[in-house]
């Protein structure tokens, strides 16, 4: 098959897409092997992080478990491949993984130049800066001349360049491939500032020697809509991943939780009945059982439950819903209807 060389403007360098971007039978392949192969981060608390026994948890992990539940009725029918920012797109393009669910920003170049499709946004984020409280700085506008640690192969490098140029400030970039290398370098004092998505700053701060000695500055300098990614060329698989996320958002809006799915299914609300599969043939349209969404919610809960369990105010990250609240509560989470 013909090979097409594609180079990302965001530093992913010479990525190779072989033939069609995806076989048109990812669901069949997943069913044949009995699990979903999901690409995740190498360890980002709250989003995708393994414990000492190798058990993965996090907001991005729960999306993968939801996909597995929709297909197999079992949220554990998933295996995880930890990937660096530099490796993530190649792993998806090559077929090493079935879906990438790894705090990845949806941008035009990634969506149009790499043979990939973003299937939605499961966390609205923005890039921020973390510093030591001993620096006595309260604004990113005071960072001129600072050395800044970040990851290679990410949108953060371009965002930093844009922000500092727009504000006529100088800086020195100190970049590493792996997230833990960035954290270790910042913790060791090899740079003054650590920059990444704000959610990542709250998560990575937990890994520092003394988390209380570091603070996140108030400025958010970019839009970072994070979400799952699939290969182009398989609309059925694209639809499955997309609608699993949408189902969790609609479930929260409709008041459906992990504990009351069966009770809600027996009710009279037509929107609930269509979502949970007791009315209509919406599952069949994407190659799944009609109760696919009920299986998702039983396995991982609605979006609010997923958020609160992994990154919410009662977790070590302590992140407020903010723009990730439902649209009915002033946020951006809005699920297209199932009808």
N, C-alpha and C positions, 0 to 999 in steps of 0.2 A: 504494500500500500504506500501511497505517496506521503512523504513527510513534509510538514509545513513548519518552518522555523518562525517563532514569534518572540519578540523582545518586548518586555514590559518597560514602560517609561518610568516605573516606580522602583527599579532596581532589581527585579526578579531575574534579569539577564536571560539570555538565550534559552527560552523554554521551548520544548518540543511537543507538538501535538501530532499524533500519528493517525492518519486516515481521518475518518469521521470522528468528531469530538467525543461521541459516545455511541456504544452499540444501542440499538433501539430496544433492548431487552434487559435493562438493569434489574428490573423486578424479578424476572425469571432467573437471572444469575444469583440474586440475593436469596431467593427461595431455594435454589439448588444447593447452595452451600449452608443454608440454615441460619444465617446471621447477617447483620448489616456491619460493614467495615467502615468505621467512622474516624475521620481525621480530626484530632483535637490538639490543643496546645501541649507544650511539654510540662505544664504545671502552672496554672493560674488560679489561685484559690477563688472559689465562688463561681467560676466559669467552667473550667475543666482541670481537675486536679486529682492525682491518685493518693490514696492513703498508704500507710506503711505496708499494707498487704496487697497493694496494687489495685484496690477497688476505686473506680473513678466516680466522681460526683461533680456537680456544677450545673449552671444554667444551660451551657452548650451541650453538656453530657445528657441532660434530660431531654433535649430535643432529639438526640440520637435514640435514646430509649423510647421516646414517643413514636418515632418512625418504626422501630422494631415491634412495638406493641401493635401498631396499626396493621402490620403485615402478618406477624406471627401470634398476636395475642399475648406476647411475652416481652416485657421491657428489658429483660436480661439477654435477649437474643442479639447481642451487639458486641463487637470487639473494637478496641480503641487503638489507634496508631498515633502516638505523640509526634508532632511535627514542629520544626522551627518555622519562623515566618518565611525564610528563604525556600524551604522544602515544600511548603504546603500546596502550592499550585501544581508543581510537577507531579506530586503524588496523586492528585486528583486527575490530572490530564492523562497520566499513564495507566489509570485504572487500579492503582494500588489501593485506593479507598473508593467507597461508593458515594460518600458525601463528606464535605468539609464543614465542620461545625466548630470553628476556632477563632473567636473574636476577630473576624476579618471584615475590613471596611469595604462597603459597596461603592465602587467608583466607576466612572464611565470607561476608563481604559481597561480595567479588569473585566468589566462586563462585555466589552466588545472586541478585545484584542487577544484574549487567551483561550477562546473556545469554551468559555464557562458561562453559567447563568446563576445569578443570585436569586434565591428563592424567597426572599423576604427579609425583614428586619426583626430580630428578636431582642435587640438591645440598642437603643439610641444613645450614642456616646459622643464625646468630644475630647480632643487632646488637651492635656493639662501639664503642669510642672510641679515637681516635688523637690523641696529643699530641706536643709537642716534648719531647725528653728534658731540655732545659734547664729545664722547669717543675718538675722534681724531684717529680713526683706519681706514685704507684704504684697508685692505686685510683681508680675512677670516683666513689667516695664522697667524694673530696676536690675535686670539681669545682664545688662551690657557687659561684655568681656568674660562672661561665665563659660566654663567648660560643661558640656551637656552630654550625658550618656543616653543612648537609645539603641534600638534594634536596627540592623540592616534589613533591606528588603521589605520595608513598611512605608506607609504614608507619612510617618512621623518626620522623616528626614526632610521631605519637601515642605511640610507644614512649618517646621522650625525655620527653614531657610526663608520662606515667605514672610513669617511673622517678624523675624529679626531684620530683614531687609526693609519691610514696610515701616518699621519703627526706628530705622537708622541705628541699629545696635550691632555690635560685633559679638561673635561667639566662636567657640571651638567645639566641633562635634567629635565625640568618642563613641564609635559604633561597634557593636558585637552581633554575632549571628544568633546566639541563644539568649533567651530571656534571662535565665539564671546567671549568665555571664554579665549581663547589664546590671542586675541587682547586686552581684558580688562586687563589681567595679565601683558602683556608687557607694555601697556600704563601706568599702575600703578607702574611700576618699579620693578615688582617681578622677572624679569629676565633681562639680559643684551642684549639678542639677540632674534629675532623672525625669525624662519626658516620655510619655506614652498616653494611651487613652486614659481618661480620668478613672474609669472603673479599674483598669489595670494598676494604676498608682495605689488605689486603696487596697487592692489585692496583694501587690508585691510589697507594700509597706509591712505586711505581717511577717515577711521573711527577714526583715532587717534586724540587726543585733539589738537595737533599742527603738522600736517603732514610734514610741512617744516623742522621740527627739526629731521627728520629721513631720512636715506639714505639706499639704497640697495647696498651692496658690489659687486664688479665686478665678483667674482668667481661663476661659475655654476658648482655644484659638482655631477650632475647626469643627466641621460636622463629620462625625464618624458613625454612620449607620452600620451596625454589625449584624451579620446574618449568615445563614447556611448557603453553601455553594455546591452546584452539581455541574456535570459536563453538559455541554450543548449536544443536541441531537436525540434526546430521549424525553419527549414531552410527558409521557406517563410518569416517569420517575421524578421529573421536575414538579409535576402537579402533586404527587404524593408528599414530597418534602414540604412544598409550599403550604398545602392544606393541613398538614399535621400542625404546623405552627398556628395557622389561622384558627384551627379548631380549639386550641387552648385559649386563644384570645376571646373567641365567641363564647366559650364555656364560662369564662369569668364574667362576661357581661350578662349572661343568662342565669348566673348563680349556680352553675353546676360544678360540684367539687368531687374529689376522689371518693368521698364517703357517701354522697347522695345520688350517684349516677343512676342506679336502678330505680330509686324513688322518682327521680325527675323523668326518667324514660316512661314511666307509667302515667305521667300527668297529661294535661290537655294542651299545653302550649305548642303550637305547630312548629315554631322555630326550634324548640328543644327536641321535638320528635324527629325533625329532619336531621339535626346535628347528630343525634344519638342513634339514628338508623331505624327507628320504629315506624317511620313514614318515608316513602320515596325510595329511589334506587341510586342514591348518590355515591355510595361506595363502589358499586359495580362500574360506574363511569371511570374510575381510576384503577380498576383491577383489584379492588379489595372487597371484603365483606361489608355489608351495609352498616354494621355496628363498629366500623373501624375507629370512629372518633370516641365512642364509649370506651373502647379498649385503651386508647391513648390517655384519656382522662383518668381511668382507673389506675393506670401505671404511673403517671407522673403528675396528675392534677391539672388544674387550669393555669393560665399564665400567672395569675397573682400568687397562687400557691408555689409555683416554680420559682418566681422571683423572691418571695419572702423566705423560702427554705434555703436558698443558695446565697443571696447577696443582700437581703433586706435589712431593715433596721435592727432586727433581733439576732443578726449574725455578726461575726467578727468584722465584716466589711462595713456594716451599718449604713448601707446606701438607701436613701429615700427613693420612692417611686419616681418623683419628678416627671420628666417628659415621657417616662415609660409607664405612666398611669394610663388607664383606659381613656378614650376620647370623651366619655361621659363624665370624667373626673378631671378634665383639663389637660390630659396627656395626649400622646400621639398613637397609642395602641388602638387600632381600628380594624376589626375583622370583616372582610367582605361577607355577605350573607350566603348561607347554604340554602339555595332554592332554585 
